[in-house]
Amino acid sequence: MSHEFAPDLMIQGFTPALHLHNFKLIAFDMDSTLINIECIDEIADAAGRKAEVAAITEAAMRGEITDFKDSLRRRVALLKGVPESALHDVFEQRLQLNPGAKTLVDTCKAHGMKILLVSGGFTFFADRVCKLLNIDFARSNVLDIIDGHLTGRMIDQPWGDICDGAEKRKMMLETCAQLGISPHQTIAVGDGANDLLMMGEAGLSVAYHAKPKVREQAMVAINAGGLDRLLDVVQP
C-alpha cells in the first residue's frame, strides 16, 4: 500500500495517522540530510580532488560500494596535506542547514523529543551543527590533524574506528536504551545507503531527497521541499 500526499511526498506501507507524541527520539544523518553538502567533497575541493572524492561518495551513498569504511578511508587518504583552515572555510562559506531543518528539530524538541545526529562525516562539522540546532546526542568521525594539516587518516574513538551504517544503528539503539524507550518510538531520517540499517530499526523511516535504494525502502520519502514536510505526515 502507498499513499501520495503529493507526487513529491510519498508514504508507503501504513495508514498516515501519526503524531509526534508517538515518538521520543528522532535520529538524523548529517551530510545532505540536515545540511546541504557532503563535507568531504567540499574539503577535497581544496586539494583539487573534488571530482575524484565525490565519485566515491556518490557510489557509496547509492549502495554501489558496500564497504563504507573502506570507501571513507580511501577518500580521507586523498585529503592528506589539506590545511585545517579549509575545514573552517567549508563551514563558514559552503555549509548551510537544509530548508526546514530548524523548524523540524525545534518542533520535535517542543514536543519533548530528543535529537540524535549520526554521521559518517566528521566531528568538526557535526559539533558545529549540533550547536546550531541544540542537538542532544551525536556520533561521527574525527579527522587526524597534525601541525595544522590533515594527515589523511582518522582517529579511533572509544566506541570504535569509523561511524558507518552499523555504528549508526548501534548508536541509535544505545540512545534508545539510555532514554528507556523502544526503537519503535524513534524516527530515523537519512538519504544514503549507510542510513538503511538505522532506518530499518526505527518506528518511522524517512528518506530525504534520497538515493533510489533508500527511497524504495523508507516508509516516507520527501522528494521535494524541506525537512519540515515531515510535519505534513507526523502531526504536531
FINU-387664 format. One record per atom (N, C-alpha, C, O, CB): residue in three letters; x, y, z. Coordinates in steps of 0.1 Angstrom, whole numbers, plus 5000, padded with zeros to 4 digits. Glycine has a CB too. Layout:
AlaXYZ...
//
This chain:
Met500849885000Met500050005000Met500950125000Met501950135007Met499150005012Ser500550224992Ser501250354993Ser500150464992Ser499050444987Ser502250374981His500550584997His499650694997His500450814993His501450844999His498950715011Glu499950894984Glu500651014980Glu499851134985Glu498751154983Glu500651024964Phe500651214993Phe500151344997Phe500251434984Phe499351524982Phe500851405009Ala501351424977Ala501651494965Ala502751414958Ala503351324965Ala502151644968Pro502951434945Pro503951344939Pro505351354945Pro506151264944Pro504151394924Asp505651464953Asp506951474959Asp506951434973Asp507951454980Asp507351614957Leu505951374978Leu505851334992Leu505151194993Leu503951194992Leu505251435002Met505951084993Met505350954992Met505350885006Met506350885013Met506050874982Ile504250825009Ile504150745021Ile503850595017Ile502950575010Ile503050795031Gln504650505023Gln504550365019Gln504250275031Gln505050285041Gln505750325011Gly503250185030Gly503250075039Gly502450095052Gly502350005060Gly504550035043Phe501850215054Phe501050235066Phe500050345064Phe500150425055Phe501950265078Thr499050345073Thr498050455072Thr498550575079Thr498950565090Thr496650405078Pro498650695072Pro499250815078Pro498350875088Pro497450955085Pro499550915067Ala498450835101Ala497750895112Ala498650895124Ala498350855135Ala496450805115Leu499850965122Leu500850965132Leu500951105138Leu500651205132Leu502250925125His501451105151His501651225158His502951225165His503451125169His500451245168Leu503551345167Leu504851355173Leu504851295187Leu505851245191Leu505251495174His503751295194His503751245207His503851095208His504051035218His502451285214Asn503751025196Asn504050885195Asn505550855196Asn505950735197Asn503450825182Phe506350955194Phe507850935193Phe508551015204Phe508151115209Phe508350985179Lys509750955207Lys510551015218Lys511951065213Lys512651135220Lys510750925229Leu512351015201Leu513751045196Leu513651055181Leu512950975174Leu514750935200Ile514351145175Ile514551155161Ile516051155158Ile516751235163Ile513851285155Ala516451065149Ala517851045145Ala518051095131Ala517351055122Ala518350895147Phe519051185129Phe519351245116Phe520751205111Phe521651205119Phe519151395116Asp520851165099Asp522151175092Asp522451325090Asp521551415092Asp522051105078Met523751355088Met524051505086Met524251545072Met523451625067Met525351525094Asp525251495065Asp525551545052Asp524451515042Asp524051395041Asp526951485047Ser524051615035Ser522951605025Ser521551575031Ser520551555024Ser523251505015Thr521551575045Thr520251555052Thr519951675060Thr519051755057Thr520251425060Leu520651695071Leu520551815079Leu521151935073Leu520752045074Leu521151795093Ile522251905065Ile522952015058Ile522951995043Ile522651885038Ile524452025064Asn523352095036Asn523252105021Asn524352035014Asn524252025002Asn523052235017Ile525451995020Ile526651955013Ile527151815019Ile526751775029Ile527752055014Glu527951755011Glu528851645016Glu530151705019Glu530951745010Glu528951525005Cys530451725032Cys531551795037Cys532851745031Cys533751825027Cys531651795052Ile533051615030Ile534251555025Ile534551605011Ile535651625007Ile534251405026Asp533451615003Asp533651654989Asp534151794988Asp535051834980Asp532351644981Glu533651884997Glu534052024997Glu535452045002Glu536152134998Glu533052105005Ile535851965012Ile537251965017Ile538151925006Ile539251985004Ile537451875029Ala537751824998Ala538551774987Ala538751884976Ala539751884969Ala537951654981Asp537851974975Asp537952084966Asp539252164968Asp539852214959Asp536752174966Ala539552174981Ala540752254985Ala542052174980Ala543052244979Ala540852275000Ala541952044978Ala543051974974Ala543051944959Ala543951884953Ala543151834981Gly542052004952Gly541951984938Gly541451844934Gly541751804923Gly543252014931Arg540851774944Arg540451644941Arg538951614943Arg538451504946Arg541151554951Lys538151724942Lys536751714944Lys536051604936Lys535251524941Lys536051844943Ala536351604923Ala535651514914Ala535951374917Ala535051284917Ala536051544899Glu537251344921Glu537651204924Glu536951164937Glu536451044938Glu539151204926Val536951244947Val536351214960Val534851204959Val534151114964Val536751314971Ala534251294952Ala532751304950Ala532251174943Ala531151124946Ala532351424943Ala532951124934Ala532551004927Ala532450884936Ala531550804935Ala533550974915Ile533450874945Ile533450764955Ile532250784965Ile531550694968Ile534750754963Thr532050914969Thr530950944978Thr529650904972Thr528750844979Thr530951094982Glu529450944960Glu528150914953Glu527950764952Glu526850714954Glu528150974939Ala528950684948Ala528850544947Ala528550484961Ala527750384962Ala530150484941Ala529150534971Ala528850474985Ala527450504989Ala526850424995Ala529850534995Met527050624987Met525650664991Met524550594983Met523450574988Met525450814989Arg524850554971Arg523950484963Arg523950334966Arg523050254961Arg524250504948Gly524850294974Gly524950154978Gly525750064968Gly525749944969Gly523650094980Glu526450134959Glu527250054949Glu528650014955Glu529249924950Glu527450144936Ile529050084965Ile530250044973Ile529749994986Ile529150074994Ile531250164975Thr529849864989Thr529249805001Thr530149825013Thr529649825024Thr528949664999Asp531449845012Asp532349865023Asp532550015026Asp533450075020Asp533649795021Phe531650075034Phe531650215036Phe532950255043Phe533550355039Phe530450255045Lys533450175052Lys534650215060Lys535850225050Lys536650315050Lys535050105070Asp535950125041Asp537050135031Asp536950255022Asp537950315019Asp537050005023Ser535650285018Ser535450395009Ser535850525016Ser536350615010Ser534050405004Leu535550535029Leu535850655036Leu537350675038Leu537850785037Leu535050655050Arg537950565042Arg539450565043Arg540150615030Arg541050695030Arg539950435048Arg539650565019Arg540150595006Arg540050745003Arg540950814999Arg539550514995Arg538850795007Arg538550945004Arg539351035014Arg539951135010Arg537050975006Val539450995027Val540251075036Val541751075033Val542351175034Val540051015051Ala542250955027Ala543650955023Ala543951055013Ala545051115012Ala543950815018Leu542951085004Leu543151184994Leu543151324999Leu543551424992Leu542051174983Leu542851345012Leu542851475018Leu544151515025Leu544351625030Leu541651495028Lys545151415024Lys546351445031Lys547051575026Lys547151595014Lys547351325028Gly547451655036Gly548051775033Gly547151895032Gly547652015032Gly548751765020Val545851875032Val544951985032Val545052065045Val545052005056Val543451945030Pro545152195044Pro545252275057Pro543952275065Pro542852275059Pro545652425053Glu544152275078Glu542952285087Glu542052395084Glu540852395086Glu543452285102Ser542652505079Ser541852625076Ser540752595065Ser539752665064Ser542752735070Ala541052495057Ala540052455047Ala538752405053Ala537652435048Ala540552345038Leu538852345065Leu537652295072Leu536752425076Leu535552425075Leu537952215084His537452525082His536752645086His536152715074His535052765075His537752745093Asp536852715062Asp536252775050Asp535052705046Asp534052765042Asp537352775039Val535052575046Val533852495042Val532652525051Val531552555047Val534152345042Phe532952525064Phe531852555074Phe531352695072Phe530152715072Phe532352535088Glu532152795070Glu531752935070Glu531152975057Glu530353065056Glu532953025074Gln531652915046Gln531352965032Gln530352875024Gln529752915015Gln532552985024Arg530352745028Arg529652645020Arg528452575027Arg527452545021Arg530552545014Leu528652555040Leu527752475047Leu526552555051Leu526652665057Leu528352405060Gln525352505048Gln524052565053Gln523152455058Gln523252335053Gln523352645041Leu522352485068Leu521252395072Leu520352375060Leu520052475053Leu520552445084Asn519852255058Asn518852235047Asn517552305051Asn517252315063Asn518652085045Pro516752345041Pro515452405044Pro514652325054Pro514552205052Pro514652435031Gly514052385063Gly513152315073Gly513752245084Gly513152195093Gly512352225065Ala515152235084Ala515852165094Ala515552215108Ala515252145117Ala517352155092Lys515752355109Lys515552415123Lys514052405127Lys513752375139Lys515952555122Thr513152425118Thr511752415121Thr511452275126Thr510752255136Thr510852445109Leu511852165119Leu511552035123Leu512251995137Leu511551945145Leu512051935112Val513452035138Val514152005151Val513452075163Val513252015173Val515652045150Asp513252205161Asp512552285171Asp511252235175Asp510852235187Asp512452435167Thr510452185165Thr509152135167Thr509152005175Thr508451985184Thr508352115154Cys510151915171Cys510351795178Cys510751815193Cys510151755202Cys511351705171Lys511651905195Lys512051935209Lys510951995217Lys510751965229Lys513252035208Ala510052085210Ala508952145217Ala507952035222Ala507152055231Ala508252245208His507951915215His507051805219His507851705227His507351585229His506551745206Gly508951745233Gly509651655243Gly510551555237Gly511051465244Gly508651595251Met510751555224Met511651465218Met513151495219Met513451615220Met511351445203Lys513951395220Lys515451415219Lys515951405205Lys515251345197Lys516151315228Ile517051465202Ile517651475189Ile518951405188Ile519851435197Ile517651615183Leu519151315178Leu520451245177Leu520951275163Leu520251265153Leu520251095179Leu522251305162Leu522951325149Leu523951205148Leu524751185157Leu523651465148Val523851125137Val524751015135Val525351035121Val524551035111Val524150875137Ser526651055120Ser527251095107Ser528451005103Ser529250985112Ser527551235107Gly528550965091Gly529750915085Gly530751025082Gly531850995077Gly529450835073Gly530351145084Gly531251265082Gly532051295095Gly532351205102Gly530351385078Phe532251425097Phe533351455106Phe532851545118Phe532051625117Phe534451525099Thr533451515130Thr533151585142Thr533351735141Thr532551805147Thr533951525154Phe534351775133Phe534551915131Phe533251985127Phe532952095133Phe535651945120Phe532451925118Phe531251985113Phe530051945122Phe529152025125Phe530951945099Ala530051825127Ala528951775135Ala528851855148Ala527751885152Ala529151625138Asp529951885154Asp529851965167Asp529252095164Asp528452145172Asp531251985172Arg529552155153Arg529052295150Arg527552285146Arg526852375150Arg529852355138Val527152185139Val525752165135Val524952135148Val523852185150Val525552055125Cys525552055157Cys524852025170Cys524552155178Cys523552175184Cys525651935178Lys525552245177Lys525452375184Lys524352465178Lys523552525185Lys526752445185Leu524352465165Leu523352545157Leu521952495160Leu521052575161Leu523652535142Leu521752365162Leu520352315163Leu520052265177Leu518952205180Leu520252195153Asn520952275187Asn520752235200Asn520452085201Asn519452045207Asn519652315207Ile521352005194Ile521151865193Ile521651795206Ile522651835211Ile521851805180Asp520951685210Asp521251625223Asp522451525223Asp523251515232Asp520051565228Phe522451445212Phe523451335211Phe524051335197Phe523351375188Phe522751195215Ala525351295196Ala525951285183Ala527051185183Ala527651155193Ala526551425179Arg527251125171Arg528451045168Arg528951065154Arg528151065144Arg528050895170Ser530251085152Ser530751105139Ser532251075140Ser532751025150Ser530551255134Asn533051095129Asn534451065128Asn535351175130Asn534951295127Asn534650995114Val536551145136Val537451255139Val538651255129Val539351145128Val538051245153Leu538851365122Leu539951375113Leu541251395121Leu541251475130Leu539751485102Asp542351325117Asp543651345123Asp544251465117Asp544451485105Asp544551215121Ile544651565126Ile545351685121Ile546651705129Ile546651705141Ile544351815123Ile547751725122Ile549051745128Ile549651865122Ile549751885110Ile549951625127Asp550151955130Asp550752085125Asp549852155116Asp550352215106Asp552152045119Gly548552155119Gly547652235111Gly547252185097Gly546752255089Gly548252375108His547652055095His547251985082His546651855084His547051785094His548551985073Leu545751815075Leu545151675076Leu546251575072Leu547051595063Leu543951665067Thr546251465080Thr547251355077Thr546751255067Thr547551175063Thr547651295090Gly545451265064Gly544851155055Gly544351035063Gly544050935057Gly545951115045Arg544351055076Arg543850945085Arg542750995094Arg542551115096Arg544950885093Met542050905101Met541050935111Met541550875124Met542350785125Met539650885108Ile541050935135Ile541450895149Ile540450795154Ile539250825154Ile541651015158Asp540950675159Asp540050585166Asp539450645178Asp540050735185Asp540750455169Gln538250615182Gln537550665193Gln537150555203Gln537250435199Gln536250745189Pro536750585215Pro536450475225Pro535450375220Pro535450255224Pro535950535238Trp534450415212Trp533450325207Trp533850255194Trp533150155191Trp532150405204Gly534950285188Gly535350215176Gly536150305166Gly536650415170Gly534150165169Asp536250265154Asp537150335144Asp536350435136Asp536750545135Asp537850235136Ile535250385129Ile534550465119Ile533050455122Ile532550345124Ile534950425105Cys532350565121Cys530850565122Cys530350535108Cys530250625099Cys530350705127Asp530050405106Asp529350365093Asp527950325096Asp527350365106Asp530150235087Gly527350255087Gly525950225088Gly525650145101Gly524650165108Gly525450145076Ala526550045104Ala526349955115Ala526450045128Ala525750015138Ala527349845115Glu527450135128Glu527650215140Glu526450315142Glu526150345153Glu528950295139Lys525950365131Lys524750455132Lys523550375139Lys522950425148Lys524250505118Arg523350255134Arg522350175140Arg522650145155Arg521750165164Arg522150035133Lys523850115158Lys524250085172Lys524050205181Lys523550195192Lys525750035173Met524450325176Met524350445184Met522850475186Met522450525197Met525050565177Met522050455176Met520550485178Met519950395188Met519250435197Met519850475165Leu520350265188Leu519750165197Leu520350195212Leu519550185221Leu520150025193Glu521550235213Glu522150265226Glu521450395232Glu521250405244Glu523650295224Thr521150485223Thr520450605228Thr519050575232Thr518550625242Thr520450715217Cys518350485225Cys517050445229Cys517150375243Cys516350405252Cys516450345219Ala518150295245Ala518350225258Ala518650325269Ala518050315280Ala519450125257Gln519450425266Gln519750525276Gln518550605280Gln518350645291Gln520850625270Leu517650625270Leu516450705273Leu515250615278Leu514250665282Leu515950775260Gly515450485278Gly514450395283Gly513250385274Gly512150375278Gly514050435296Ile513550395260Ile512450385251Ile512650275241Ile513750215240Ile512350525243Ser511650235233Ser511750135223Ser512150205210Ser511850315207Ser510350065221Pro512950125201Pro513250185188Pro512050225180Pro512050305171Pro514050075180His510850165183His509650195176His509150335179His508250395173His508550095179Gln509750395190Gln509450535193Gln510450635187Gln510550745191Gln509450555209Thr511150585177Thr512150665171Thr511850685156Thr511350605149Thr513550595172Ile512150805151Ile512150845137Ile513550855132Ile514450915139Ile511350985134Ala513950795121Ala515250795115Ala515150865101Ala514350815093Ala515950655115Val516050965099Val515951035087Val517351035080Val518351065086Val515551185089Gly517350995067Gly518650985060Gly518450995045Gly517350995040Gly519350865064Asp519650985038Asp519550995023Asp520350895016Asp520250875004Asp519951135019Gly521350825024Gly522250735017Gly522150595022Gly521450565032Gly523650785019Ala522850505015Ala522750365018Ala523250335032Ala522750235038Ala523550275008Asn524150415037Asn524650385051Asn523650425062Asn523950415074Asn526050455053Asp522550475058Asp521450515068Asp520450405069Asp519550405078Asp520750645063Leu520450305060Leu519450205059Leu519350115072Leu518250075076Leu519650115047Leu520450085078Leu520449995090Leu519650065101Leu518849995108Leu521849955094Met519950185104Met519250255115Met517850285111Met516950275119Met519950395118Met517550315098Met516250335094Met515350205095Met514150215098Met516150385079Gly516050095093Gly515249965095Gly514849935109Gly513949855111Gly516149855090Glu515549995119Glu515149975133Glu514150075138Glu513450045148Glu516449985141Ala513950185131Ala513150295136Ala511650265134Ala511250185126Ala513550425130Gly510850325143Gly509450315141Gly508950385128Gly507950345123Gly508750365153Leu509650485124Leu509350555112Leu510650595105Leu511450655111Leu508450685115Ser510750545092Ser511950575084Ser511650675074Ser510650665067Ser512550445078Val512450775072Val512250895063Val513450915054Val514550925059Val511951025071Ala513150905041Ala514150935031Ala514051085027Ala512951125023Ala514050845019Tyr515151155028Tyr515051295024Tyr515951325012Tyr517151315013Tyr515551385036His515251355001His516051384988His517051274986His518251304983His516651524988Ala516651154987Ala517551034989Ala517850964976Ala517250984966Ala516950944999Lys518850874977Lys519250784966Lys518050684964Lys517350654973Lys520550714969Pro517950634952Pro516750554948Pro516650434958Pro515550404962Pro516950494935Lys517750364962Lys517650254971Lys517050284984Lys516350204990Lys519050194973Val517350404989Val516850455002Val515350495001Val514550465010Val517650575007Arg515050564990Arg513550604988Arg512750474988Arg511650474993Arg513450674975Glu513150374981Glu512350254979Glu512050184993Glu511050124995Glu513050154970Gln513050195002Gln512950115015Gln512350205026Gln511950145036Gln514250065019Ala512250335025Ala511750415035Ala510250415036Ala509550395026Ala512250555033Met509650435048Met508250455049Met507750585044Met506650595038Met507850435064Val508550685045Val508250825040Val509350865031Val510550855035Val507950925051Ala509050925019Ala510050975011Ala509751125008Ala508651155001Ala510250894998Ile510551215012Ile510351355009Ile511251384997Ile512551394999Ile510751455022Asn510651404986Asn511451424973Asn511551564969Asn512351594960Asn510851344962Ala510851654975Ala510951804972Ala510651874985Ala509951824993Ala510051844960Gly511152004985Gly510852084997Gly511752055009Gly512751985007Gly509352065001Gly511452115020Gly512352105032Gly512051985041Gly511051915039Gly512252235039Leu512851975051Leu512751865061Leu511451885069Leu510851785073Leu513851865070Asp510952005070Asp509652025077Asp508451975070Asp507351975075Asp509452175080Arg508651925058Arg507551855051Arg507151725059Arg505951685058Arg507951815037Leu508051675067Leu507651565076Leu506551595085Leu505751505089Leu508851515084Leu506351715088Leu505251765097Leu503851755090Leu502851765096Leu505451905102Asp503951735077Asp502651705069Asp502151565072Asp501051535070Asp502851735054Val503151475076Val502851335078Val502651305093Val501751235097Val503951245072Val503651355101Val503651335115Val503151455122Val503851555123Val505051295121Gln501851465126Gln501251585130Gln501751625144Gln501851545153Gln499751565131Pro502151755145Pro502551815158Pro501351805168Pro501551845180Pro502951955157
//
